[in-house]
């Protein structure tokens, strides 16, 4: 069974799945390509928002200001769309090992004339979880803007707040829950072997469960976007790369190193915020 899990994607052409499902499996065999496409799309979204501002249209600022007051459905819809696009762009590349593993198992079952369900169903279940996170993040952003912890441009307005998020995300890297969820993300084959389903509803639930494992692994790091600015494309790309590398199968040392780096950044931000408020006490 372990050999089946580690079979290189190029050697397994998924010939017995439907053409659309085969193309999906082939795409997720190349997570770097997905990551590049996602980063380009996010960069395009960022440049579009900048273009609106440069053109003095005022649309972006107006929607963000309306969001801060919680009175504009358009502003809320904009931020919800932004979080939806951002979470999927950051998390879909990291889902590549899981979706590819399912596609390979399904193709093997199809070779034996056993009933299988398209990988699109498991991808749909995974996506639903992260769209739910995006909805929750939108509500959280509304609350943070009302509390003036985020400014109308959706960037952090408080150094202590930013530092606290970084420190919290760093500490979570060392938690038992983080590593339990990460193990499930890194090794999806045993999960599928023990919970295999042959109905669309059952496979969709598998996708939801895998999405919940992924959420348990990455939610704290996703919240870092509140600290660095929810339209910060550079941080989107950097965090997406880190989360993808974690799920490829790196050891605990990488996860711990990321945790140390996040804590260090958080401590530095807190120190700068304290020094700014009490310059006479700065060292």
N, C-alpha and C positions, 0 to 999 in steps of 0.2 A: 504493500500500500504506500509506503514512503517513497518508493521508486516512482509510483504514478504521480505523486505530488510534485516531485522534483523534475519531471520530464520537461526538457526544454521546449518552449512554445514552438519554435520553428520546426521541430521534428513532428509536431502534432498538428496536422492541417485542418482538423475539425471537418473532414469531408462529409460526415454523416449527419451534420446538423443542416438546418435550412440555410439558404444562401445568406439571408439577413443575419441570422444568429452566428454563422461562421465569420462574417465580416466584423461583428461585434467582438467576438473572441480574438480575432486577429488584431483588432485595434488595441485591445487591452493587453495584448502581448508586447506592445510598444508604449509603455507608460510615459516615456520621455516625449514622444510625439504629442500625446494628450496634454502633458504638462505645458509644452511649448504653445500649443493652440490656446489653452486656457489663459496663459500669461499674456499672449498677444491680444486675446479678447478683452481681458481686464485692462490692459494698457490702453486699448482703444476706448473703453468706457471712461477711463481717467482723462484721456486727451479730449474726449467729447465734452466732459464737464468743464474742462479748462477753456475749451473753445467758446462755450456759452458765456463764461465770465469775460473772456477777452473781447467778445463781440458786444459787451455792455447790454446784453439782453436782460440780465438780471433773473433769468428763470431759475437757475440753480440756487442762487441766494434766497429767492423768494420762497421756493419750496422748502429749503432747509429752515428758514425762519418760521414758516408755517408749521413745520414739524416740531420746532421747539415749543410752540404754543399749543400744539396738539389740536389745531382747529382745521387743518386742511387735509382732506382725504387724498388729494394729489401728492402732498408731501409725504404722507405715510406710505402711499403706494410706491413712491420713488425709492424710499429707504428700504421697503420690503423687497422690491425688485433687486436693489443693490445687494442686500444680504443674501438673497436667493442665488444670484449669479456668483457672488463671491464664495459662498460655501461650496457650491457645486464645483466651481473652478479649482478650489483648493483641495477638495476631498476626492473628486473622481479619479485623479491620477493615483492617489494612495489606495483606491479600491481595486486597482488593476490586478494584483495577485489573487484576490478573492474571486473576482468575476471570471478571470481566466481559468482558475482552478475548477470552478463550477462548469465552465464550457467544456473543459477537457473531460471531466467525469461524465457529463451529459453526452458527449460525442462517443465515448467508450460504450455507454449504455445503448446508444442508438445503433452502434455496430452489432450489438447482440440482439437487435430488434426489440429492445425494452422501451417502454413509454418514457419520454422525456419532455421537459418543458423548456421553452426558449430561455436563454440567459437574460433576455430583456425583462423577464418577470423578476428575477432576483435583483437586477439593476434598478427596477422600479421600486421595489421594497426598500432598498438602500437609499434611494433618492428621497423617498417620502420622509424618512427619519431626518435627513439633513434639511429638507424644506421646513420641517417642524422646528428644527433648531433656528433656522432663519427667521421664522415667525416670532419665536421667543426673543431672539436678538433684536428684532425690530421694536418690540414692546419695551425691552430693556433700554434701548437707545432713547426711546421717547421719555422714559422715566429719568434717565441720566441727563438729558437735555433740560428737562424741567428742573432738575436739581442743580443746574448750571455746572455739572461736572464735565459736560461736553459743550463746546461752543457751536454756533450755527453752522460752521463749516465741517462739523462732525469730527473735530479733533479734540483731544483731551485738553481741558482748561485747568487742570489741577495736577501738579507734579506728584503730590502725595498719592493721589488716585492712580496715576499711571504707574508709579513705583509699586504700589500695593498689588496691582494686577500682575505685574512682572514677577514679583516675589511669590504670589500665590500660584502662578503657573509653574514657576520653577520648583516650588515645594511639591506640587502634585506629580512632578516627574519621578519622585522617589516613593510614591504611595503604592500600596499593594493593589488597589483597584486599577491604577494606571497599568501596572505590569500584567495583571490578569486579563484585562481587555486587550492589551497589546499582543499578548501571546495568542489570543484567539484570532487577531487580525493577521499575525505573521504565519499562522499555521491553520488555514481554513479547511484543509483536507479532512482531518479527524472530525471536525464539526459536521461537514457534509456527509461523511461516511456514517456517522451515528444518527443523523436527522434527515436522511434523504427523503425527498417527497417527489411524487409523480403527478401532482395536480397543480394547475396554475395558482390556486389559493395557497397551497402548501409551499410552493417555491417562493411566492411573494412573502410569506411569513419568514422563510429562511433569509431573504434579503433584509427584512425588517430587523431580525435578530442580529445579523451581521452589521447592519447600520448602527444598532444600539451598542455593539462592541466597539465600533469605530468612534461613536460619540463619546463613550466612556473613556476612550484612549485620548481623544483630541480636544474635548470641549474647552479645557482650561487654556490651551495654546490658542484656540480660536478667539478667546476673549481678549487676548493681547491686542487685537485690532482696535479695541476701544481705547487702548493706551497710545497707540501710534497713529491713529486716524483711520477711520473705516474706508477711506478711499486711497490709502497708501499702497500703491501697486508694488513697490519694492518689497515692503514687508509681507504683502500677500504672497508674492513669489517665494520669498525666503522661508516663510512658515510652511507653505505648501511643499517645498523641497524637503524640509526637515521631517515633516510628517510622513512623506512618501519613503524617505530613506529609513525611518524607523520601522516601517512595515515591511520593507524588503527582507528583513531578517537580521538586522544588526544586533549586536549584543547589548547588554545593559549599560556598558561603558558609554556608548553613544548617548543613550537616554539620560544617564546621569550627567554627562558633560553638558548636554543642552540645559538640564535643570540648573547646574551651577552657573552657566552663562546667563540664564534668565534672572536668577537671583542676584547676580552681580549687577546686571543692568538696573534691576529694581532698586537695589540699595543705592546705586549712584544717583538715580532719579530722586529718591527720597532725600538724599544728602543735599542735592542741588536745590530742592524745594525748601528745605529747612534753612539753608544758607541764604536763599533769596528773601525769606520772611524775617530772618534774624541775622542780617549781615554782620552785626557786631560780634556774634558768636561763632562765625565761620572761622575755621582753622587756617 
